[in-house]
Amino acid sequence: MKYWDERLIQEQMALYDKAYLVTGELKTEYTRTAQELVKDITALYEKIQSGGATVNDLYKYDRLYRMLAETNRKLRRLNAKEVKLLRHEFTDLFNANSAMLRRKFGFSAKPDSKTVLNVLKKIWAPDGLNWSERCWVDKAKLVQTLEKGLIDCVARGASRQELIRTIRDGFETSYGRADRLVRTELSYVQTQSTLAQYQAEGVKRYVIIDAGDYEGSGRNPERECEVCHTLAEAGPYPIEDAKTGVNLPPIHPNCRCTIAPYNESGVVGYLAGMTDEEVEAEKKRLQKEALNK
């Protein structure tokens, strides 16, 4: 990988990794909600077992409906916290990434203030949902999973501990989907920030930097994606033709690739707009910076 491309992806990965720390707080919220629902659902389960109820009797319990309503309320509360956390983190990443590009490339233009709002509302994935809608769809699936788990445990006469495992497994699966959503959306927001900054500056073409090339020198097989590598080799691409998932990252879930500006002389990366003298000055500055670390 070219040195300057590596510098760009290194800077962007640092911003991404900082934003990804939000999943720690998200995990705490999921764990807290799971603990609350374990208490609610197992209390009802013990009452059902002591009364010798069968699955056919289950929906005669008013308390079951109250418990399902309370489950729905607590998951809506979890969803609201998740959306608030992620909206804040996505917005911060968009602005921090844009500022980094202006500093590194010497760009003066700035994306319109409404751009980040439009990015966060945009539907870009094949399921026809934006990220906040996808969050709630997942919580609705979790409600169904928990109800089905309770009914199944009643039908089999399962132990209280087995019911607890069922509830926790449901939350672990849900959190796994949330984690994947965060990683993919962070990549999307960061790439859209990069694209918006290039467009504001009048960049006409871009290339894809394959994250599989990053990490030290040479290729990194563990992180390499052949689709991304092929797209990176096929560039440059006109910026007006950029399409997420087609010729613009993220190309797939968990994609960490990025884009760099491409000018008429074929220079890619941080040096896109620099003279030979500026290139040498920047190289010396970075070498000095490395020695001082």
VENFENNOR-V779886 format. One record per run of one state. SS is the DSSP state (alpha for helix, beta for strand, coil for the rest). FROM is the first residue (numbers start at 1). TO is the last residue. If there is no record, write none. Layout:
ss:from:to
SS:FROM:TO
SS:FROM:TO
This chain:
ss:from:to
coil:1:2
alpha:3:20
coil:21:21
alpha:22:50
coil:51:54
alpha:55:58
coil:59:61
alpha:62:105
coil:106:114
alpha:115:121
coil:122:130
alpha:131:156
coil:157:159
alpha:160:201
coil:202:204
beta:205:209
coil:210:210
alpha:211:213
coil:214:225
alpha:226:234
coil:235:236
beta:237:238
alpha:239:241
coil:242:243
beta:244:244
coil:245:247
beta:248:248
coil:249:257
beta:258:262
coil:263:267
beta:268:268
coil:269:275
alpha:276:291
coil:292:293
